[in-house]
C-alpha cells in the first residue's frame, strides 16, 4: 500500500492518521509514503488529487479515506 502526497498537505496528514489507525488492525500490512514532488510522473498524474492511496499499485482513494471502505478492501 502506498500513500502519495507532499509535504505540507493537511489532507495527507489526515490520510496518514487514518491509514495508521486502520493498519493497526491488520498485522503484516504496511504502507509506504511517497512525495509526488520527487517523481515527475507522479506530480503530473496527481498534482491536484492528493492524497492518493494505492493498493497493489491501483488507486483506491483520492482526497479523503473512507475508513470502512479501506477496511473492506483489506479484509480477505
C-alpha positions as CSV (number, residue, x, y, z in Angstrom):
1,X,0.0,0.0,0.0
2,X,1.3,3.5,-0.9
3,X,0.3,6.9,0.3
4,X,1.1,9.6,-2.3
5,X,1.2,13.1,-1.1
6,X,3.5,16.0,-0.5
7,X,5.0,17.9,2.4
8,X,2.6,20.5,4.0
9,X,-0.6,18.8,2.8
10,X,-3.1,18.7,5.6
11,X,-5.3,16.1,3.8
12,X,-2.1,13.9,3.6
13,X,-1.6,14.3,7.3
14,X,-5.3,13.2,7.8
15,X,-4.8,10.2,5.5
16,X,-1.7,9.1,7.2
17,X,-3.5,9.1,10.6
18,X,-6.4,7.0,9.1
19,X,-4.0,4.6,7.5
20,X,-2.0,4.2,10.7
21,X,-5.2,3.5,12.7
22,X,-6.7,1.1,10.3
23,X,-3.5,-0.8,9.6
24,X,-3.0,-1.4,13.4
25,X,-5.8,-4.0,13.0
26,X,-4.1,-5.7,10.0
27,X,-0.8,-7.1,11.2
28,X,1.7,-7.5,8.4
29,X,0.1,-4.8,6.2
30,X,2.1,-1.6,6.0
31,X,2.2,1.4,3.8
32,X,5.0,3.4,2.3
33,X,4.7,7.1,1.7
34,X,5.9,8.8,-1.4
35,X,6.0,12.5,-2.3
36,X,4.7,13.4,-5.7
37,X,7.4,16.2,-5.7
38,X,10.1,13.5,-6.0
39,X,8.7,12.0,-9.2
40,X,7.8,14.0,-12.3
41,X,5.3,11.3,-13.5
42,X,3.5,11.2,-10.1
43,X,3.4,15.0,-10.0
44,X,1.9,15.1,-13.5
45,X,-0.7,12.5,-12.7
46,X,-1.7,13.5,-9.2
47,X,-0.9,17.2,-8.7
48,X,-4.5,18.1,-8.0
49,X,-5.6,14.8,-6.4
50,X,-3.5,14.2,-3.3
51,X,-3.6,12.4,-1.1
52,X,-3.9,9.2,-3.1
53,X,-3.9,5.7,-1.6
54,X,-2.7,2.9,-3.9
55,X,-3.4,-0.7,-3.1
56,X,-1.5,-3.1,-5.2
57,X,-0.5,-0.1,-7.4
58,X,-4.1,0.7,-8.2
59,X,-5.9,3.8,-7.0
60,X,-8.1,3.1,-4.0
61,X,-8.8,6.5,-2.7
62,X,-8.3,10.1,-3.7
63,X,-8.5,13.0,-1.2
64,X,-10.3,11.6,1.9
65,X,-10.1,8.0,3.1
66,X,-13.3,6.2,3.9
67,X,-12.2,4.1,6.9
68,X,-14.9,1.5,6.4
69,X,-14.2,1.1,2.7
70,X,-10.5,0.7,3.4
71,X,-11.2,-2.0,6.0
72,X,-13.3,-3.8,3.4
73,X,-10.6,-3.7,0.9
74,X,-8.1,-5.2,3.3
75,X,-10.3,-7.9,4.7
76,X,-9.7,-11.2,2.9
